[in-house]
Amino acid sequence: MGRSLLISSIAALAVACTSGPRPAPAPPARPPAAVTTTARAAAPDAAALDAAAATITPADVHRRLAFLASDELRGRDTPSPGLERAAEYIAGEFRTFGLRPAGDDGTFIQRWPYTAARFATENVRLIGRGPGGTARAELGRDFFLLPGPNDSVSAPLVFAAAGATLGPIATGKVVAFDFPGAEPDMEWQRRLIGVIQGTMAAQPAAVMLVLDPDFDDIDALVEQGAEQTFPLPILGVSRQAGRELFRVAGRDYDELREAGRTLELDGATATIVSQRMTSQTQPPNVVAILPGSDPALRDTYVVFSAHIDHVGVGTPDASGDSIFNGADDDASGTTALIEVAQAFAALTVGPARSLIFLGVSGEEKGLLGSRHFTENPSVPRDAIVANINLDMIGRNAPDTVVAIGQDYTSLGRVVQEVATAHPELGLTVAPDLWPEENLFLRSDHFNFARIGVPAIFFTTGLHDQYHKQSDEIELIDTDKLSRVARLVFYLGSAIAAKPDAPTWTELGRRVIQSAGGG
C-alpha cells in the first residue's frame, strides 16, 4: 500500500493552488451493461466452484510467500532485478495454468516507461546565514526536500505563526512554520496540505517545516521527494537543525514558537541547493487472461489486481536488517492473485465473462504501473466491468477482512451476499475501519475507479510493520490469507456470472469526482 502516493497528492494539490480553478470532472462512465441472450453457455456449478476454491490452501500460500518475500528478491523495488525476478515467477505460474498472455508482443509482461530520480546527495544543501554566522544541514539526516523546478533558491527567512494569514511579508521569502506531529500520518498530511493552501497565494520562495522533535521519517521522505517536482521547494527540517538555523539568524527558535507571531528575520537568509540524477527504465506489469465461456459476455472483463513491488533495500534497523521484504505489502495480495488465477484455471467450464489477472509494479512510487495499464489496457477499456484489488491481506484479526469502497458501487452488495453464502470461510467483510487513512486513494484500484470502472479494494489493514524491515513472512496468517483468497474467488465468480455489469452509487460518483476522476 503506497505512502508515496500521498506525496504525489501533495504535489498535485500544490500545482492546483498555483494554476487556478479547474473545470469539474465528468461523472464516472458506466461500463456498458451486458446483453442477455438465450444462447448462454453452461456455467460452472456450485460443486465445481467449491472444488476449485479448495485448491487455495495455506500450504500453497506459504510456499509462494516464502519466495516473493525472500531476501533473494531484495525488497522488489521499482525498478530492480528483484522485481524482474518476481515478474518472471508470476508469468511462469500463469503460463503453467494455461492462461493467455496479455502483455507486450505476445508475452505476459507489459512494460511501462519510468523515469527514476534520486538526489545527488553531495550537491543538495540547506544553508542558513545571518548575524550569528553560517549553519549547514545534511540531507537525510537533518532535512528532507520536496524539490521545486529550480536547482537553487536563496531568500530572506520569515517565521510564520500557526494559522497566520500571510501577505506581502511572505512574498519571495523562505517561510518557516513550526510543524508538530511525530509521523507522516493522515493528520500530519492534512496539516501539510493546509499549510500549502494557506501559503501559496502569498507566493513564497520556499516553505520550511520545523519538525516535531520525535519525527524520524526524514530519510524515507528524501527518497519519495526525489520522484516529484513541486511548484516551489518544501523542506522538512529536524528540530535540532531548525534551532541552529534560527540561532545564526540571531533568534531563539523556541522563544519565537511560543511568542506565536509572524516576522521577518532581519539579515537572515536560507539557501536551498538541489540536484537530481535521472535514468530511464521500463519496469514490468504482468498480465494474463482467462477467456470467458459465454458468447454474449466473453468480451467483457473482470480484472483482479495486486502490486508486485515493495520498497527495496534501505538503512539497516536495530537488528542489522536492511531488506524491506514486504510480506504483507504486497506479497500477500500477489500470492492471492496467483492462487485465485490457479483456481479459475482449474474449472472445466470457465466463467461467463473473461478474467484478467494483473500484477502491477510502481505502486509504491505512486500507483504508476496500474495507471499505465488503465491508460494502455490489453483489452478495450469500456469492456472492463469491474476491478477487485488485493493489497495487504495477511494480518490482523483472523475473522475480518475490510472491503474498501463497498458503499461506492453495487460490488458491496455482491460481496456481502457471497460472504453470507460461504460461512465456512469464517470471514466478516467489514466496511472501511480507518476512514482517516483515506485508503480508497492509496492502492491500484483507484486508477480503475478514476476511469469509471467499479472497483473494490480488499485489505486487512495497516500494522506496526508497515513499510518496515520487520514485515516478514513469519507474521503472516496464511490460513486467513487463503480464506480471503477463496472469498475473492467466489466474488469474482459471482460478478463474472451476472448478465448485468456492476454500477456506481451516487456516493461513489461524488467520491471519485472529488478525487479528480471522471
C-alpha positions, 0 to 999 in steps of 0.5 A: 500500500503506497505512502508515496502516493500521498506525496504525489497528492501533495504535489498535485494539490500544490500545482492546483493552488498555483494554476487556478480553478479547474473545470469539474470532472465528468461523472464516472462512465458506466461500463456498458451493461451486458446483453442477455441472450438465450444462447448462454453457455453452461456455467460452472456449478456450485460443486465445481466452484467449491472444488476449485476454491479448495485448491487455495490452501495455506500450504500453497500460500506459504510456499509462494510467500516464502519466495516473493518475500525472500531476501533473494528478491531484495525488497522488489523495488521499482525498478530492480532485478528483484522485481524482474525476478518476481515478474518472471515467477508470476508469468511462469505460474500463469503460463503453467495454468494455461492462461493467455498472455496479455502483455507486450508482443505476445508475452505476459509482461507489459512494460511501462516507461519510468523515469527514476530520480534520486538526489545527488546527495553531495550537491543538495544543501540547506544553508542558513546565514545571518548575524550569528554566522553560517549553519549547514544541514545534511540531507537525510539526516537533518532535512528532507526536500520536496524539490521545486523546478529550480536547482537553487533558491536563496531568500530572506527567512520569515517565521510564520505563526500557526494559522497566520494569514500571510501577505506581502511579508511572505512574498519571495521569502523562505517561510518557516512554520513550526510543524508538530506531529511525530509521523507522516500520518493522515493528520500530519498530511492534512496539516501539510496540505493546509499549510500549502493552501494557506501559503501559496497565494502569498507566493513564497520562495520556499516553505520550511517545516520545523519538525516535531522533535520525535519525527524520524521519517526524514530519510524515507521522505528524501527518497519519495521527494526525489520522484516529484517536482513541486511548484516551489521547494518544501523542506522538512527540517529536524528540530535540532537543525531548525534551532541552529538555523534560527540561532545564526539568524540571531533568534531563539527558535523556541522563544519565537514558537511560543511568542506565536507571531509572524516576522521577518528575520532581519539579515537572515537568509536560507539557501536551498541547493538541489540536484537530481540524477535521472535514468530511464527504465521500463519496469514490468506489469504482468498480465494474463487472461482467462477467456470467458465461456459465454458468447454474449459476455466473453468480451467483457472483463473482470480484472483482479489486481495486486502490486508486485513491488515493495520498497527495496533495500534501505538503512539497516534497523536495530537488528542489522536488517536492511531488506524491506521484504514486504510480506504483507505489502504486497506479497500477500495480495500477489500470492492471492492473485496467483492462487485465485488465477490457479483456481479459475484455471482449474474449472472445466467450464470457465466463467461467463465473462473473461478474467484478467489477472494483473500484477502491477509494479510502481505502486509504491512510487505512486500507483504508476504501473496500474495507471499505465495499464488503465491508460494502455489496457490489453483489452478495450477499456469500456469492456472492463466491468469491474476491478477487485484489488488485493493489497495487504491481506495477511494480518490482523484479526483472523475473522475480518477482512475490510472491503474498501469502497463497498458503499461506492458501487453495487460490488458491496452488495455482491460481496456481502451476499457471497460472504453470507453464502460461504460461512465456512470461510469464517470471514466478516467483510467489514466496511472501511475501519480507518476512514482517516487513512483515506485508503480508497486513494492509496492502492491500484484500484483507484486508477480503475475507479478514476476511469469509471470502472467499479472497483473494490479494494480488499485489505486487512489493514495497516500494522506496526510493520508497515513499510518496515524491515520487520514485515516478514513472512513469519507474521503472516496468517496464511490460513486467513490469507487463503480464506480471503483468497477463496472469498475473492474467488467466489466474488469474482465468480459471482460478478463474472456470472451476472448478465448485468455489469456492476454500477456506481452509487451516487456516493461513489460518483461524488467520491471519485469526482472529488478525487479528480476522476471522471 
